[in-house]
Amino acid sequence: MDFTSFIQLLLSGLLLGGIYAMVAVGLALCFGVLGLLNLAHGGFLVLAGFTFQAIYEFWPSGILPGFVVVPLVFAVLGWLTFRCLLQASIKRSSDDFLIPVLLITLGLAFILEEGTLTLWDSSMAGLMSQFGTIRLGQIYLPGSRLFVFTLMLAISAALQVWLSRTDSGRRLRALSQDPTGATLVGISLTRVTGVAFAMATGLAAMAGLFYVTLFTVSPHLGLPLTLKALFLVVISGSGSLTRPLAGGLALGTLETMLATPFGAHWANLLSVALLLAFLCWRPQGLFVRKAGTVRHET
């Protein structure tokens, strides 16, 4: 493999890893921070990808507005999902809402998958590059890849600013560190969780737009992506949003590098096998809080 091919392969891995990272960070917002596991997370990604392709086919010049409108619409859809399906279960089950939420979101995942199959059959969604090709020395890069990579960096920076500089972000961090104390000072658990769920769904939708721009999306992709993101969140440890980001980049790069000698299907199988082996070896995750200490990382 020459240097040019290696750089192109590395960039492809980082882009795939960036998509994994966005899915994992969205899941970490709900599960790793608040303990709310959404198994329909990947289903929203797939539906957003197919929706974006439909918008492009109907309105080819609307690809850039679609990157703004679709995630916002799905964020609202995520908030409605929380209010209509999950909020009552959380209130009724008090602190033990993991199983009810797990079952509800699992059912929702199947509904999203079957709905996507009904609307688009079993076809694959994928967009041709609309941004031309950029030459950097001897390296030719599709403009869509640089566009997506730039957007990924901007979204990551905006997420960090939201968590550290806004009132809703501070409430989320306070609730993750000390739920009882946060509730005592007037922070609403259901309101903050609803905002986090909407934000996570919007991130999943944005990841779906990135995925359909760079690769092809299958209606059956939702649950496998959710499981990979869940592995990354568990390995990274609870309370952290930067570790799943780094883990997603590493996983995407690993899969891309393995795909060259073994093929895409074997690379996917080997990456999942490595994640499972790691969890068998260290089920508590790579980073664990010590008893009596509170540590949060953003």
C-alpha positions in Angstrom: 0.0 0.0 0.0 1.5 3.4 -1.0 1.3 6.5 1.1 -1.5 8.1 -1.0 -3.7 5.0 -0.6 -2.9 4.9 3.2 -4.0 8.6 3.6 -7.2 8.0 1.7 -7.9 4.9 3.7 -7.2 6.7 7.0 -9.5 9.6 6.1 -12.3 7.1 5.2 -11.7 5.4 8.6 -11.9 8.7 10.5 -15.1 9.7 8.6 -16.7 6.4 9.5 -15.4 6.7 13.0 -16.9 10.2 13.2 -20.3 8.8 12.4 -19.9 6.1 15.0 -18.8 8.8 17.4 -21.9 11.0 16.8 -24.1 7.9 17.4 -22.2 7.0 20.5 -22.2 10.5 21.9 -26.0 10.8 21.4 -26.5 7.5 23.1 -24.1 8.6 25.9 -26.2 11.7 26.5 -29.2 9.5 27.5 -27.7 6.2 28.7 -24.1 7.0 29.9 -25.2 10.2 31.7 -28.9 9.8 32.6 -29.2 6.0 32.5 -31.9 6.1 29.8 -31.2 3.4 27.2 -32.8 4.1 23.7 -32.6 1.0 21.5 -34.3 3.0 18.7 -31.4 5.4 18.4 -30.0 3.8 15.2 -33.5 3.5 13.8 -33.8 7.3 13.8 -30.4 7.5 12.0 -31.6 5.2 9.2 -35.0 7.0 8.9 -33.2 10.3 8.7 -30.9 9.0 6.0 -33.7 7.8 3.8 -35.7 11.0 4.4 -32.7 13.0 3.4 -32.3 11.0 0.2 -36.0 11.5 -0.6 -35.6 15.3 -0.1 -32.7 15.3 -2.5 -34.5 13.3 -5.1 -37.5 15.7 -4.9 -35.3 18.9 -4.6 -31.7 18.4 -5.7 -30.6 21.9 -4.7 -32.0 21.4 -1.1 -29.1 19.3 0.1 -27.5 22.0 2.2 -30.8 23.2 3.8 -31.5 19.6 4.5 -28.5 19.4 6.7 -30.2 22.0 9.0 -33.9 21.1 8.7 -33.8 17.3 9.0 -31.8 17.2 12.3 -34.1 19.8 13.8 -37.2 17.9 12.7 -35.8 14.7 14.2 -34.9 16.5 17.4 -38.5 17.6 17.8 -39.6 14.0 17.0 -37.2 12.8 19.7 -38.8 15.2 22.2 -42.3 14.0 21.3 -41.2 10.4 21.6 -40.0 11.1 25.1 -43.1 13.0 26.1 -45.6 10.5 24.6 -43.9 7.2 25.2 -41.2 7.4 27.9 -42.1 10.1 30.4 -45.0 8.3 32.0 -42.9 5.1 32.4 -40.1 7.1 34.1 -42.5 8.8 36.5 -44.3 5.5 37.4 -41.1 3.4 37.8 -39.2 6.1 39.8 -35.5 5.0 39.9 -36.1 1.7 38.2 -37.1 2.7 34.7 -34.4 0.9 32.7 -36.4 -2.2 31.8 -39.7 -0.3 30.8 -37.7 2.1 28.7 -35.7 -0.7 27.2 -38.8 -2.6 26.1 -40.6 0.6 24.7 -37.6 1.7 22.7 -37.0 -1.9 21.4 -40.5 -1.9 20.1 -40.0 1.5 18.6 -36.8 0.3 16.9 -38.8 -2.5 15.1 -41.5 0.0 14.2 -39.0 2.4 12.6 -37.3 -0.5 10.7 -40.6 -1.9 9.4 -41.8 1.6 8.6 -38.6 2.3 6.6 -39.0 -1.0 4.8 -42.7 -0.2 4.0 -41.9 3.2 2.5 -38.7 2.4 0.7 -38.9 -1.4 0.3 -35.5 -3.1 0.9 -33.6 -0.5 -1.2 -30.3 1.1 -0.1 -30.1 4.9 0.4 -27.0 6.7 -0.9 -26.2 10.0 -2.4 -23.7 10.7 -5.2 -21.0 13.3 -4.3 -22.3 16.8 -5.0 -19.2 18.7 -4.0 -16.7 17.8 -6.7 -13.2 16.5 -6.0 -10.4 18.4 -4.2 -6.7 17.7 -5.0 -4.1 17.9 -2.2 -0.8 17.2 -3.8 -1.1 13.6 -5.2 -4.2 12.9 -3.1 -7.6 13.3 -4.6 -10.4 13.7 -2.0 -14.1 13.9 -2.7 -15.5 17.2 -1.6 -18.3 15.5 0.3 -15.8 13.9 2.6 -14.1 17.2 3.5 -17.6 18.8 3.9 -18.7 16.1 6.3 -15.4 16.2 8.2 -15.7 20.0 8.7 -19.3 19.7 9.9 -18.3 16.9 12.3 -15.7 19.2 13.9 -18.1 22.1 14.1 -20.8 19.9 15.7 -18.4 18.5 18.2 -17.2 22.0 19.2 -20.9 23.2 19.4 -21.8 20.3 21.7 -18.9 21.1 24.0 -20.0 24.7 24.2 -23.6 23.7 24.9 -22.6 21.5 27.7 -20.2 24.0 29.4 -21.7 27.4 28.6 -25.5 27.0 28.5 -28.0 26.6 31.3 -29.5 23.4 29.9 -26.0 21.9 29.5 -25.1 22.7 33.0 -28.4 21.3 34.3 -27.6 18.1 32.4 -24.1 17.8 33.9 -25.5 18.6 37.4 -28.1 15.9 37.1 -25.6 13.3 35.9 -23.3 14.1 38.9 -25.8 14.3 41.7 -29.5 13.6 40.7 -30.8 14.1 44.2 -29.0 17.3 44.8 -29.9 18.6 41.4 -33.6 17.8 42.1 -33.4 19.6 45.4 -32.2 22.8 43.9 -35.1 22.8 41.4 -33.8 21.1 38.3 -36.5 19.1 36.6 -35.5 15.5 35.8 -38.1 15.0 33.1 -37.5 18.4 31.5 -33.7 17.9 31.3 -34.1 14.3 30.1 -36.4 15.4 27.4 -33.9 18.0 26.2 -31.2 15.4 26.3 -33.3 12.9 24.4 -34.2 15.5 21.7 -30.5 16.4 21.4 -29.5 12.7 21.1 -32.1 12.1 18.4 -30.9 15.2 16.5 -27.3 13.9 16.6 -28.5 10.5 15.4 -30.3 12.2 12.5 -27.2 14.2 11.6 -25.1 11.0 11.7 -27.7 9.5 9.3 -27.2 12.4 6.9 -23.4 12.0 7.0 -23.8 8.2 6.5 -26.0 8.5 3.4 -23.7 11.2 2.0 -20.6 9.0 2.3 -21.9 5.4 2.2 -25.1 3.5 1.6 -27.8 3.0 4.3 -29.8 -0.1 4.7 -33.2 -0.3 6.6 -31.6 -3.0 8.8 -28.7 -0.9 9.9 -30.3 0.6 12.9 -29.9 -2.0 15.7 -26.3 -3.0 14.7 -25.3 0.7 14.9 -27.1 1.1 18.2 -25.3 -2.0 19.7 -21.9 -0.7 18.5 -22.6 2.7 20.1 -23.7 0.9 23.3 -20.5 -1.0 23.4 -18.5 2.2 23.1 -20.5 3.9 25.8 -20.1 1.0 28.2 -16.4 0.7 27.5 -15.9 4.4 27.9 -17.6 4.5 31.3 -20.6 6.5 32.5 -20.5 10.3 32.8 -18.2 10.9 29.8 -19.0 12.3 26.4 -15.4 12.8 25.1 -14.4 9.1 25.5 -17.2 7.7 23.3 -16.1 10.4 20.7 -12.5 9.1 20.8 -13.7 5.5 20.8 -15.9 6.0 17.8 -13.0 7.4 15.8 -10.8 4.5 16.8 -13.5 1.9 15.9 -14.2 3.4 12.5 -10.4 3.6 11.7 -10.0 0.0 12.8 -12.9 -1.3 10.7 -11.6 0.5 7.6 -8.0 -0.8 8.1 -9.3 -4.4 8.6 -11.6 -4.1 5.5 -8.5 -3.9 3.2 -7.1 -7.4 3.9 -10.3 -9.2 5.1 -13.2 -7.5 3.4 -16.0 -5.3 4.8 -18.1 -8.1 6.2 -15.2 -9.7 8.1 -14.0 -6.3 9.3 -17.4 -5.6 10.8 -17.4 -9.1 12.4 -13.9 -8.8 13.8 -14.6 -5.3 15.2 -17.7 -6.5 17.0 -15.8 -9.6 18.3 -13.1 -7.4 19.7 -15.7 -5.2 21.5 -17.3 -8.3 23.0 -14.0 -9.7 24.0 -13.1 -6.5 25.7 -16.4 -6.4 27.6 -15.9 -10.0 28.7 -12.5 -9.0 30.0 -13.6 -5.8 31.6 -17.4 -5.5 31.9 -17.2 -2.4 34.1 -15.6 -0.4 31.3 -12.2 1.0 30.8 -12.7 4.0 33.1 -14.5 3.4 36.5 -15.3 6.0 39.1 -13.8 5.3 42.5 -16.2 5.0 45.4 -16.8 8.3 47.2 -15.7 10.5 44.3 -17.6 12.3 41.6 -16.0 12.8 38.3 -17.5 14.1 35.1 -15.8 14.7 31.8 -17.1 16.7 28.9 
